[in-house]
Amino acid sequence: MHFIDLGRGGIADRWLDIAFVHRNLREDVSDNAANDFLRGLGEPDECAKREFFEQLDELF
């Protein structure tokens, strides 16, 4: 079992929150868990948008 803290989640673009979860799963759990999360969304992965928000977050 894992706990994901979305204290920084909010009302911005939904892919910002998705990027936070994806990156945290990838870094703290596994690549498989991160990919399972994306598949579980039930919609196509907007990879460019997710990667943009992941890179933007690294600036803070």
PQR file of N, CA, C, O and H, with PARSE charges and radii, in Angstrom:
ATOM      1  N   MET A   1       0.846  -1.162   0.000 -0.4000 1.5000
ATOM      2  CA  MET A   1       0.000   0.000   0.000 -0.0000 2.0000
ATOM      3  C   MET A   1       0.899   1.234   0.000  0.5500 1.7000
ATOM      4  O   MET A   1       1.950   1.259   0.640 -0.5500 1.4000
ATOM      5  N   HIS A   2       0.464   2.248  -0.727 -0.4000 1.5000
ATOM      6  CA  HIS A   2       1.226   3.493  -0.807 -0.0000 2.0000
ATOM      7  C   HIS A   2       0.296   4.668  -0.567  0.5500 1.7000
ATOM      8  O   HIS A   2      -0.899   4.603  -0.857 -0.5500 1.4000
ATOM      9  H   HIS A   2      -0.390   2.228  -1.247  0.4000 1.0000
ATOM     10  N   PHE A   3       0.850   5.725  -0.041 -0.4000 1.5000
ATOM     11  CA  PHE A   3       0.093   6.949   0.183 -0.0000 2.0000
ATOM     12  C   PHE A   3       0.660   8.026  -0.721  0.5500 1.7000
ATOM     13  O   PHE A   3       1.873   8.231  -0.761 -0.5500 1.4000
ATOM     14  H   PHE A   3       1.820   5.778   0.195  0.4000 1.0000
ATOM     15  N   ILE A   4      -0.204   8.712  -1.445 -0.4000 1.5000
ATOM     16  CA  ILE A   4       0.232   9.804  -2.314 -0.0000 2.0000
ATOM     17  C   ILE A   4      -0.339  11.090  -1.751  0.5500 1.7000
ATOM     18  O   ILE A   4      -1.556  11.247  -1.656 -0.5500 1.4000
ATOM     19  H   ILE A   4      -1.189   8.546  -1.412  0.4000 1.0000
ATOM     20  N   ASP A   5       0.536  12.007  -1.378 -0.4000 1.5000
ATOM     21  CA  ASP A   5       0.123  13.289  -0.829 -0.0000 2.0000
ATOM     22  C   ASP A   5      -0.095  14.265  -1.980  0.5500 1.7000
ATOM     23  O   ASP A   5       0.852  14.636  -2.674 -0.5500 1.4000
ATOM     24  H   ASP A   5       1.524  11.879  -1.455  0.4000 1.0000
ATOM     25  N   LEU A   6      -1.333  14.674  -2.177 -0.4000 1.5000
ATOM     26  CA  LEU A   6      -1.644  15.642  -3.231 -0.0000 2.0000
ATOM     27  C   LEU A   6      -1.922  17.014  -2.638  0.5500 1.7000
ATOM     28  O   LEU A   6      -2.829  17.721  -3.078 -0.5500 1.4000
ATOM     29  H   LEU A   6      -2.102  14.373  -1.613  0.4000 1.0000
ATOM     30  N   GLY A   7      -1.139  17.381  -1.641 -0.4000 1.5000
ATOM     31  CA  GLY A   7      -1.313  18.671  -1.002 -0.0000 2.0000
ATOM     32  C   GLY A   7      -1.158  19.836  -1.959  0.5500 1.7000
ATOM     33  O   GLY A   7      -1.694  20.918  -1.721 -0.5500 1.4000
ATOM     34  H   GLY A   7      -0.403  16.806  -1.283  0.4000 1.0000
ATOM     35  N   ARG A   8      -0.432  19.620  -3.032 -0.4000 1.5000
ATOM     36  CA  ARG A   8      -0.250  20.672  -4.032 -0.0000 2.0000
ATOM     37  C   ARG A   8      -1.256  20.571  -5.164  0.5500 1.7000
ATOM     38  O   ARG A   8      -1.231  21.384  -6.089 -0.5500 1.4000
ATOM     39  H   ARG A   8       0.003  18.741  -3.226  0.4000 1.0000
ATOM     40  N   GLY A   9      -2.139  19.587  -5.106 -0.4000 1.5000
ATOM     41  CA  GLY A   9      -3.161  19.448  -6.137 -0.0000 2.0000
ATOM     42  C   GLY A   9      -4.137  20.613  -6.054  0.5500 1.7000
ATOM     43  O   GLY A   9      -4.260  21.274  -5.023 -0.5500 1.4000
ATOM     44  H   GLY A   9      -2.159  18.927  -4.355  0.4000 1.0000
ATOM     45  N   GLY A  10      -4.818  20.843  -7.152 -0.4000 1.5000
ATOM     46  CA  GLY A  10      -5.729  21.978  -7.120 -0.0000 2.0000
ATOM     47  C   GLY A  10      -6.667  22.044  -8.294  0.5500 1.7000
ATOM     48  O   GLY A  10      -7.043  21.023  -8.868 -0.5500 1.4000
ATOM     49  H   GLY A  10      -4.718  20.306  -7.989  0.4000 1.0000
ATOM     50  N   ILE A  11      -7.044  23.262  -8.647 -0.4000 1.5000
ATOM     51  CA  ILE A  11      -8.045  23.474  -9.685 -0.0000 2.0000
ATOM     52  C   ILE A  11      -7.419  23.868 -11.027  0.5500 1.7000
ATOM     53  O   ILE A  11      -8.135  24.283 -11.938 -0.5500 1.4000
ATOM     54  H   ILE A  11      -6.738  24.091  -8.181  0.4000 1.0000
ATOM     55  N   ALA A  12      -6.125  23.746 -11.157 -0.4000 1.5000
ATOM     56  CA  ALA A  12      -5.457  24.047 -12.425 -0.0000 2.0000
ATOM     57  C   ALA A  12      -5.771  22.941 -13.432  0.5500 1.7000
ATOM     58  O   ALA A  12      -6.653  22.116 -13.197 -0.5500 1.4000
ATOM     59  H   ALA A  12      -5.543  23.409 -10.417  0.4000 1.0000
ATOM     60  N   ASP A  13      -5.070  22.928 -14.517 -0.4000 1.5000
ATOM     61  CA  ASP A  13      -5.229  21.899 -15.538 -0.0000 2.0000
ATOM     62  C   ASP A  13      -5.094  20.519 -14.897  0.5500 1.7000
ATOM     63  O   ASP A  13      -4.178  20.281 -14.111 -0.5500 1.4000
ATOM     64  H   ASP A  13      -4.353  23.599 -14.708  0.4000 1.0000
ATOM     65  N   ARG A  14      -6.006  19.618 -15.236 -0.4000 1.5000
ATOM     66  CA  ARG A  14      -5.990  18.283 -14.624 -0.0000 2.0000
ATOM     67  C   ARG A  14      -4.680  17.547 -14.863  0.5500 1.7000
ATOM     68  O   ARG A  14      -4.289  16.710 -14.048 -0.5500 1.4000
ATOM     69  H   ARG A  14      -6.750  19.811 -15.875  0.4000 1.0000
ATOM     70  N   TRP A  15      -3.992  17.842 -15.968 -0.4000 1.5000
ATOM     71  CA  TRP A  15      -2.743  17.145 -16.253 -0.0000 2.0000
ATOM     72  C   TRP A  15      -1.613  17.578 -15.335  0.5500 1.7000
ATOM     73  O   TRP A  15      -0.596  16.891 -15.239 -0.5500 1.4000
ATOM     74  H   TRP A  15      -4.310  18.521 -16.630  0.4000 1.0000
ATOM     75  N   LEU A  16      -1.776  18.702 -14.664 -0.4000 1.5000
ATOM     76  CA  LEU A  16      -0.804  19.098 -13.647 -0.0000 2.0000
ATOM     77  C   LEU A  16      -0.854  18.106 -12.487  0.5500 1.7000
ATOM     78  O   LEU A  16       0.185  17.612 -12.048 -0.5500 1.4000
ATOM     79  H   LEU A  16      -2.602  19.260 -14.742  0.4000 1.0000
ATOM     80  N   ASP A  17      -2.048  17.815 -11.994 -0.4000 1.5000
ATOM     81  CA  ASP A  17      -2.190  16.839 -10.909 -0.0000 2.0000
ATOM     82  C   ASP A  17      -1.771  15.444 -11.356  0.5500 1.7000
ATOM     83  O   ASP A  17      -1.125  14.711 -10.607 -0.5500 1.4000
ATOM     84  H   ASP A  17      -2.892  18.216 -12.351  0.4000 1.0000
ATOM     85  N   ILE A  18      -2.141  15.084 -12.577 -0.4000 1.5000
ATOM     86  CA  ILE A  18      -1.761  13.773 -13.112 -0.0000 2.0000
ATOM     87  C   ILE A  18      -0.237  13.666 -13.194  0.5500 1.7000
ATOM     88  O   ILE A  18       0.329  12.617 -12.888 -0.5500 1.4000
ATOM     89  H   ILE A  18      -2.665  15.679 -13.186  0.4000 1.0000
ATOM     90  N   ALA A  19       0.419  14.737 -13.602 -0.4000 1.5000
ATOM     91  CA  ALA A  19       1.883  14.737 -13.686 -0.0000 2.0000
ATOM     92  C   ALA A  19       2.510  14.541 -12.317  0.5500 1.7000
ATOM     93  O   ALA A  19       3.493  13.811 -12.190 -0.5500 1.4000
ATOM     94  H   ALA A  19      -0.041  15.589 -13.851  0.4000 1.0000
ATOM     95  N   PHE A  20       1.952  15.187 -11.274 -0.4000 1.5000
ATOM     96  CA  PHE A  20       2.470  14.999  -9.916 -0.0000 2.0000
ATOM     97  C   PHE A  20       2.385  13.538  -9.501  0.5500 1.7000
ATOM     98  O   PHE A  20       3.363  12.964  -9.021 -0.5500 1.4000
ATOM     99  H   PHE A  20       1.153  15.779 -11.377  0.4000 1.0000
ATOM    100  N   VAL A  21       1.225  12.945  -9.687 -0.4000 1.5000
ATOM    101  CA  VAL A  21       1.025  11.556  -9.278 -0.0000 2.0000
ATOM    102  C   VAL A  21       1.933  10.629 -10.075  0.5500 1.7000
ATOM    103  O   VAL A  21       2.583   9.750  -9.509 -0.5500 1.4000
ATOM    104  H   VAL A  21       0.431  13.411 -10.077  0.4000 1.0000
ATOM    105  N   HIS A  22       1.978  10.826 -11.387 -0.4000 1.5000
ATOM    106  CA  HIS A  22       2.793   9.964 -12.247 -0.0000 2.0000
ATOM    107  C   HIS A  22       4.262  10.014 -11.840  0.5500 1.7000
ATOM    108  O   HIS A  22       4.910   8.977 -11.700 -0.5500 1.4000
ATOM    109  H   HIS A  22       1.451  11.541 -11.847  0.4000 1.0000
ATOM    110  N   ARG A  23       4.781  11.220 -11.653 -0.4000 1.5000
ATOM    111  CA  ARG A  23       6.193  11.339 -11.289 -0.0000 2.0000
ATOM    112  C   ARG A  23       6.474  10.717  -9.928  0.5500 1.7000
ATOM    113  O   ARG A  23       7.473  10.017  -9.761 -0.5500 1.4000
ATOM    114  H   ARG A  23       4.255  12.062 -11.767  0.4000 1.0000
ATOM    115  N   ASN A  24       5.604  10.966  -8.955 -0.4000 1.5000
ATOM    116  CA  ASN A  24       5.823  10.390  -7.633 -0.0000 2.0000
ATOM    117  C   ASN A  24       5.775   8.872  -7.663  0.5500 1.7000
ATOM    118  O   ASN A  24       6.597   8.214  -7.026 -0.5500 1.4000
ATOM    119  H   ASN A  24       4.793  11.534  -9.091  0.4000 1.0000
ATOM    120  N   LEU A  25       4.827   8.311  -8.393 -0.4000 1.5000
ATOM    121  CA  LEU A  25       4.778   6.856  -8.520 -0.0000 2.0000
ATOM    122  C   LEU A  25       6.037   6.325  -9.196  0.5500 1.7000
ATOM    123  O   LEU A  25       6.614   5.332  -8.753 -0.5500 1.4000
ATOM    124  H   LEU A  25       4.159   8.846  -8.911  0.4000 1.0000
ATOM    125  N   ARG A  26       6.456   6.981 -10.256 -0.4000 1.5000
ATOM    126  CA  ARG A  26       7.639   6.538 -10.996 -0.0000 2.0000
ATOM    127  C   ARG A  26       8.885   6.579 -10.117  0.5500 1.7000
ATOM    128  O   ARG A  26       9.694   5.652 -10.143 -0.5500 1.4000
ATOM    129  H   ARG A  26       5.988   7.787 -10.616  0.4000 1.0000
ATOM    130  N   GLU A  27       9.044   7.652  -9.338 -0.4000 1.5000
ATOM    131  CA  GLU A  27      10.252   7.814  -8.526 -0.0000 2.0000
ATOM    132  C   GLU A  27      10.217   7.018  -7.225  0.5500 1.7000
ATOM    133  O   GLU A  27      11.247   6.506  -6.787 -0.5500 1.4000
ATOM    134  H   GLU A  27       8.387   8.405  -9.317  0.4000 1.0000
ATOM    135  N   ASP A  28       9.045   6.909  -6.603 -0.4000 1.5000
ATOM    136  CA  ASP A  28       8.966   6.308  -5.275 -0.0000 2.0000
ATOM    137  C   ASP A  28       8.467   4.868  -5.260  0.5500 1.7000
ATOM    138  O   ASP A  28       8.699   4.143  -4.292 -0.5500 1.4000
ATOM    139  H   ASP A  28       8.208   7.325  -6.959  0.4000 1.0000
ATOM    140  N   VAL A  29       7.782   4.446  -6.327 -0.4000 1.5000
ATOM    141  CA  VAL A  29       7.249   3.083  -6.346 -0.0000 2.0000
ATOM    142  C   VAL A  29       7.898   2.306  -7.492  0.5500 1.7000
ATOM    143  O   VAL A  29       8.820   1.522  -7.271 -0.5500 1.4000
ATOM    144  H   VAL A  29       7.594   5.035  -7.113  0.4000 1.0000
ATOM    145  N   SER A  30       7.413   2.527  -8.718 -0.4000 1.5000
ATOM    146  CA  SER A  30       8.001   1.847  -9.879 -0.0000 2.0000
ATOM    147  C   SER A  30       7.422   2.424 -11.158  0.5500 1.7000
ATOM    148  O   SER A  30       6.372   3.066 -11.151 -0.5500 1.4000
ATOM    149  H   SER A  30       6.664   3.164  -8.898  0.4000 1.0000
ATOM    150  N   ASP A  31       8.127   2.183 -12.256 -0.4000 1.5000
ATOM    151  CA  ASP A  31       7.626   2.598 -13.571 -0.0000 2.0000
ATOM    152  C   ASP A  31       6.305   1.892 -13.879  0.5500 1.7000
ATOM    153  O   ASP A  31       5.395   2.486 -14.457 -0.5500 1.4000
ATOM    154  H   ASP A  31       8.980   1.661 -12.261  0.4000 1.0000
ATOM    155  N   ASN A  32       6.209   0.620 -13.488 -0.4000 1.5000
ATOM    156  CA  ASN A  32       4.974  -0.131 -13.745 -0.0000 2.0000
ATOM    157  C   ASN A  32       3.785   0.494 -13.038  0.5500 1.7000
ATOM    158  O   ASN A  32       2.705   0.600 -13.619 -0.5500 1.4000
ATOM    159  H   ASN A  32       6.949   0.138 -13.018  0.4000 1.0000
ATOM    160  N   ALA A  33       3.970   0.909 -11.792 -0.4000 1.5000
ATOM    161  CA  ALA A  33       2.874   1.534 -11.045 -0.0000 2.0000
ATOM    162  C   ALA A  33       2.460   2.847 -11.710  0.5500 1.7000
ATOM    163  O   ALA A  33       1.272   3.154 -11.796 -0.5500 1.4000
ATOM    164  H   ALA A  33       4.848   0.823 -11.321  0.4000 1.0000
ATOM    165  N   ALA A  34       3.441   3.618 -12.179 -0.4000 1.5000
ATOM    166  CA  ALA A  34       3.138   4.883 -12.849 -0.0000 2.0000
ATOM    167  C   ALA A  34       2.373   4.646 -14.144  0.5500 1.7000
ATOM    168  O   ALA A  34       1.423   5.368 -14.448 -0.5500 1.4000
ATOM    169  H   ALA A  34       4.407   3.369 -12.109  0.4000 1.0000
ATOM    170  N   ASN A  35       2.780   3.646 -14.901 -0.4000 1.5000
ATOM    171  CA  ASN A  35       2.092   3.336 -16.157 -0.0000 2.0000
ATOM    172  C   ASN A  35       0.706   2.754 -15.913  0.5500 1.7000
ATOM    173  O   ASN A  35      -0.225   3.031 -16.670 -0.5500 1.4000
ATOM    174  H   ASN A  35       3.552   3.060 -14.655  0.4000 1.0000
ATOM    175  N   ASP A  36       0.561   1.947 -14.861 -0.4000 1.5000
ATOM    176  CA  ASP A  36      -0.761   1.421 -14.500 -0.0000 2.0000
ATOM    177  C   ASP A  36      -1.709   2.558 -14.138  0.5500 1.7000
ATOM    178  O   ASP A  36      -2.889   2.527 -14.487 -0.5500 1.4000
ATOM    179  H   ASP A  36       1.317   1.722 -14.246  0.4000 1.0000
ATOM    180  N   PHE A  37      -1.189   3.557 -13.442 -0.4000 1.5000
ATOM    181  CA  PHE A  37      -1.999   4.722 -13.093 -0.0000 2.0000
ATOM    182  C   PHE A  37      -2.522   5.405 -14.348  0.5500 1.7000
ATOM    183  O   PHE A  37      -3.704   5.740 -14.427 -0.5500 1.4000
ATOM    184  H   PHE A  37      -0.230   3.583 -13.158  0.4000 1.0000
ATOM    185  N   LEU A  38      -1.641   5.613 -15.336 -0.4000 1.5000
ATOM    186  CA  LEU A  38      -2.065   6.276 -16.572 -0.0000 2.0000
ATOM    187  C   LEU A  38      -3.100   5.441 -17.319  0.5500 1.7000
ATOM    188  O   LEU A  38      -4.074   5.981 -17.843 -0.5500 1.4000
ATOM    189  H   LEU A  38      -0.681   5.341 -15.271  0.4000 1.0000
ATOM    190  N   ARG A  39      -2.892   4.126 -17.371 -0.4000 1.5000
ATOM    191  CA  ARG A  39      -3.861   3.260 -18.039 -0.0000 2.0000
ATOM    192  C   ARG A  39      -5.204   3.286 -17.318  0.5500 1.7000
ATOM    193  O   ARG A  39      -6.254   3.192 -17.954 -0.5500 1.4000
ATOM    194  H   ARG A  39      -2.100   3.688 -16.946  0.4000 1.0000
ATOM    195  N   GLY A  40      -5.173   3.412 -16.005 -0.4000 1.5000
ATOM    196  CA  GLY A  40      -6.391   3.432 -15.217 -0.0000 2.0000
ATOM    197  C   GLY A  40      -7.233   4.686 -15.403  0.5500 1.7000
ATOM    198  O   GLY A  40      -8.398   4.717 -15.006 -0.5500 1.4000
ATOM    199  H   GLY A  40      -4.320   3.488 -15.489  0.4000 1.0000
ATOM    200  N   LEU A  41      -6.661   5.702 -15.993 -0.4000 1.5000
ATOM    201  CA  LEU A  41      -7.425   6.927 -16.238 -0.0000 2.0000
ATOM    202  C   LEU A  41      -8.516   6.715 -17.273  0.5500 1.7000
ATOM    203  O   LEU A  41      -9.524   7.421 -17.279 -0.5500 1.4000
ATOM    204  H   LEU A  41      -5.715   5.676 -16.316  0.4000 1.0000
ATOM    205  N   GLY A  42      -8.308   5.736 -18.150 -0.4000 1.5000
ATOM    206  CA  GLY A  42      -9.319   5.430 -19.153 -0.0000 2.0000
ATOM    207  C   GLY A  42      -9.369   6.397 -20.311  0.5500 1.7000
ATOM    208  O   GLY A  42     -10.365   6.446 -21.033 -0.5500 1.4000
ATOM    209  H   GLY A  42      -7.489   5.163 -18.145  0.4000 1.0000
ATOM    210  N   GLU A  43      -8.317   7.166 -20.503 -0.4000 1.5000
ATOM    211  CA  GLU A  43      -8.242   8.070 -21.646 -0.0000 2.0000
ATOM    212  C   GLU A  43      -6.795   8.110 -22.121  0.5500 1.7000
ATOM    213  O   GLU A  43      -5.889   7.717 -21.386 -0.5500 1.4000
ATOM    214  H   GLU A  43      -7.508   7.127 -19.916  0.4000 1.0000
ATOM    215  N   PRO A  44      -6.576   8.577 -23.333 -0.5600 1.5000
ATOM    216  CA  PRO A  44      -5.207   8.600 -23.858  0.2800 2.0000
ATOM    217  C   PRO A  44      -4.281   9.465 -23.003  0.5500 1.7000
ATOM    218  O   PRO A  44      -4.688  10.493 -22.463 -0.5500 1.4000
ATOM    219  N   ASP A  45      -3.047   9.029 -22.896 -0.4000 1.5000
ATOM    220  CA  ASP A  45      -2.030   9.788 -22.174 -0.0000 2.0000
ATOM    221  C   ASP A  45      -1.600  10.957 -23.040  0.5500 1.7000
ATOM    222  O   ASP A  45      -1.048  10.757 -24.122 -0.5500 1.4000
ATOM    223  H   ASP A  45      -2.716   8.194 -23.335  0.4000 1.0000
ATOM    224  N   GLU A  46      -1.846  12.168 -22.580 -0.4000 1.5000
ATOM    225  CA  GLU A  46      -1.362  13.354 -23.284 -0.0000 2.0000
ATOM    226  C   GLU A  46       0.070  13.583 -22.843  0.5500 1.7000
ATOM    227  O   GLU A  46       0.355  14.456 -22.023 -0.5500 1.4000
ATOM    228  H   GLU A  46      -2.294  12.330 -21.701  0.4000 1.0000
ATOM    229  N   CYS A  47       0.963  12.784 -23.403 -0.4000 1.5000
ATOM    230  CA  CYS A  47       2.352  12.705 -22.976 -0.0000 2.0000
ATOM    231  C   CYS A  47       3.040  14.069 -22.961  0.5500 1.7000
ATOM    232  O   CYS A  47       3.712  14.406 -21.986 -0.5500 1.4000
ATOM    233  H   CYS A  47       0.731  12.075 -24.069  0.4000 1.0000
ATOM    234  N   ALA A  48       2.887  14.842 -24.003 -0.4000 1.5000
ATOM    235  CA  ALA A  48       3.575  16.133 -24.079 -0.0000 2.0000
ATOM    236  C   ALA A  48       3.110  17.059 -22.963  0.5500 1.7000
ATOM    237  O   ALA A  48       3.918  17.757 -22.350 -0.5500 1.4000
ATOM    238  H   ALA A  48       2.341  14.569 -24.795  0.4000 1.0000
ATOM    239  N   LYS A  49       1.819  17.063 -22.704 -0.4000 1.5000
ATOM    240  CA  LYS A  49       1.278  17.925 -21.665 -0.0000 2.0000
ATOM    241  C   LYS A  49       1.746  17.459 -20.283  0.5500 1.7000
ATOM    242  O   LYS A  49       2.127  18.279 -19.448 -0.5500 1.4000
ATOM    243  H   LYS A  49       1.162  16.496 -23.202  0.4000 1.0000
ATOM    244  N   ARG A  50       1.719  16.155 -20.046 -0.4000 1.5000
ATOM    245  CA  ARG A  50       2.177  15.606 -18.761 -0.0000 2.0000
ATOM    246  C   ARG A  50       3.649  15.906 -18.545  0.5500 1.7000
ATOM    247  O   ARG A  50       4.044  16.325 -17.457 -0.5500 1.4000
ATOM    248  H   ARG A  50       1.410  15.489 -20.725  0.4000 1.0000
ATOM    249  N   GLU A  51       4.459  15.697 -19.564 -0.4000 1.5000
ATOM    250  CA  GLU A  51       5.889  15.959 -19.445 -0.0000 2.0000
ATOM    251  C   GLU A  51       6.166  17.440 -19.207  0.5500 1.7000
ATOM    252  O   GLU A  51       7.073  17.784 -18.450 -0.5500 1.4000
ATOM    253  H   GLU A  51       4.138  15.356 -20.448  0.4000 1.0000
ATOM    254  N   PHE A  52       5.394  18.321 -19.846 -0.4000 1.5000
ATOM    255  CA  PHE A  52       5.552  19.755 -19.629 -0.0000 2.0000
ATOM    256  C   PHE A  52       5.343  20.091 -18.155  0.5500 1.7000
ATOM    257  O   PHE A  52       6.151  20.808 -17.564 -0.5500 1.4000
ATOM    258  H   PHE A  52       4.657  18.041 -20.462  0.4000 1.0000
ATOM    259  N   PHE A  53       4.267  19.582 -17.558 -0.4000 1.5000
ATOM    260  CA  PHE A  53       3.979  19.885 -16.160 -0.0000 2.0000
ATOM    261  C   PHE A  53       4.991  19.244 -15.221  0.5500 1.7000
ATOM    262  O   PHE A  53       5.303  19.816 -14.177 -0.5500 1.4000
ATOM    263  H   PHE A  53       3.610  19.000 -18.038  0.4000 1.0000
ATOM    264  N   GLU A  54       5.507  18.077 -15.565 -0.4000 1.5000
ATOM    265  CA  GLU A  54       6.543  17.452 -14.751 -0.0000 2.0000
ATOM    266  C   GLU A  54       7.808  18.319 -14.770  0.5500 1.7000
ATOM    267  O   GLU A  54       8.428  18.536 -13.728 -0.5500 1.4000
ATOM    268  H   GLU A  54       5.253  17.612 -16.413  0.4000 1.0000
ATOM    269  N   GLN A  55       8.182  18.804 -15.927 -0.4000 1.5000
ATOM    270  CA  GLN A  55       9.376  19.648 -16.040 -0.0000 2.0000
ATOM    271  C   GLN A  55       9.146  21.002 -15.371  0.5500 1.7000
ATOM    272  O   GLN A  55      10.055  21.540 -14.738 -0.5500 1.4000
ATOM    273  H   GLN A  55       7.679  18.628 -16.773  0.4000 1.0000
ATOM    274  N   LEU A  56       7.959  21.547 -15.502 -0.4000 1.5000
ATOM    275  CA  LEU A  56       7.649  22.823 -14.867 -0.0000 2.0000
ATOM    276  C   LEU A  56       7.764  22.709 -13.357  0.5500 1.7000
ATOM    277  O   LEU A  56       8.283  23.610 -12.699 -0.5500 1.4000
ATOM    278  H   LEU A  56       7.221  21.109 -16.016  0.4000 1.0000
ATOM    279  N   ASP A  57       7.281  21.603 -12.809 -0.4000 1.5000
ATOM    280  CA  ASP A  57       7.346  21.403 -11.357 -0.0000 2.0000
ATOM    281  C   ASP A  57       8.779  21.333 -10.866  0.5500 1.7000
ATOM    282  O   ASP A  57       9.060  21.747  -9.742 -0.5500 1.4000
ATOM    283  H   ASP A  57       6.859  20.871 -13.344  0.4000 1.0000
ATOM    284  N   GLU A  58       9.685  20.826 -11.669 -0.4000 1.5000
ATOM    285  CA  GLU A  58      11.078  20.712 -11.261 -0.0000 2.0000
ATOM    286  C   GLU A  58      11.734  22.071 -11.065  0.5500 1.7000
ATOM    287  O   GLU A  58      12.767  22.171 -10.403 -0.5500 1.4000
ATOM    288  H   GLU A  58       9.457  20.490 -12.583  0.4000 1.0000
ATOM    289  N   LEU A  59      11.146  23.114 -11.631 -0.4000 1.5000
ATOM    290  CA  LEU A  59      11.691  24.454 -11.489 -0.0000 2.0000
ATOM    291  C   LEU A  59      11.436  25.031 -10.099  0.5500 1.7000
ATOM    292  O   LEU A  59      12.125  25.956  -9.669 -0.5500 1.4000
ATOM    293  H   LEU A  59      10.307  23.032 -12.169  0.4000 1.0000
ATOM    294  N   PHE A  60      10.437  24.478  -9.394 -0.4000 1.5000
ATOM    295  CA  PHE A  60      10.076  25.032  -8.071 -0.0000 2.0000
ATOM    296  C   PHE A  60      10.779  24.358  -6.964  0.5500 1.7000
ATOM    297  O   PHE A  60      10.581  24.711  -5.801 -0.5500 1.4000
ATOM    298  H   PHE A  60       9.877  23.726  -9.743  0.4000 1.0000
TER
END
